[in-house]
């Protein structure tokens, strides 16, 4: 996934924002400063969104997926199992996940 940064010259420097990420916007005296500020703004928006999501899903069983791994979570027992992303989970991997999460294998 990629994002589009947009920079616009204004009388007092530049403004910058990310088209696909509402709230990620900034300004600076130079385009370089604006680019650096925008990178920080993106990080702050992502961190805030992660925190809001954590609060929203607290106490729920969820499956999280990153770039190369999936994280299975048992929030009741506060256990997790991180495994490389697979198209298919075989019995061996399913048993590992169940063991990590302290749940019975069906």
Buried (B, 14 or more C-beta within 10 A) or exposed (E): EEEEBEBEEEEEBBBBBBEEBEEBBBBBEEBEBBBBBBBEBBEEBEEEEEEEEEEEEEEEEEEEEEEEEBEBBBEEEEBBBEBEEEEEBEEEBEEBBBEBBEBEEE
